Amino acid sequence: LGGPLGAQAAGHNCGIQGQVFVYDPFAATINGPPGRAGVVAPFRASLRVYAAGSNRLVTTIRTDAAGRFRVPLHAGVYRVVPDTMFQGHVLRSDMVIGPVESAPAVTIRVRPHQFAPLTITYQRSMGM
C-alpha cells in the first residue's frame, strides 16, 4: 500500500508527503537548557489514510526509519489517522504496561499536481 519516501503510483502527480516525529517528555536533553526535559526525534510509525467524505480506508503508510513518507493520492480531502504505537509496532490491545506513542488525526486537502506537506508529532505517554 502506501510506503516510505519515493513510492509513487503511475498517473498520480499529487498526494501527501512529510515526516513523523515523537516528543518524549521523559527524556532529558543533553545539550539543551538546564532543567529542560523532553526530546523530539524522527519516528517510524504507521498511518491510515481515509477519504474524508466516505470514511473509506484508502491506504496505510509505514514511514521510513527517519519518519519520512510520500504517498500518491487523487486530489481530494483525506483524514490521516496515526496508529498508536508500542515498542515500534501498531498497538492492538487496550492494556499496555510501558510507554506508548499516539497522535491526533489530521484532515488534509490534496490539490491537483501538488504533494501536500504534513508533519505529525506523536506524544510518548506511560501507557493506557
MOMO-V442420 format. One line per field, one symbol per residue. phi: phi as a letter, one per 40 degrees, with the letter a starting at -180 (. if undefined). A space follows every 10 residues. Layout:
phi: ???
//
This chain:
phi: .cacdhcacc gbbaibaiab bbbbcccccc bccdgcbhbb adacabbbbb cccbgcccab bbccccgcaa bcacdibbbc bcccbafgbc cbbcbbbhcb baaccbcabb cdgabccabb bcbcbchb
//
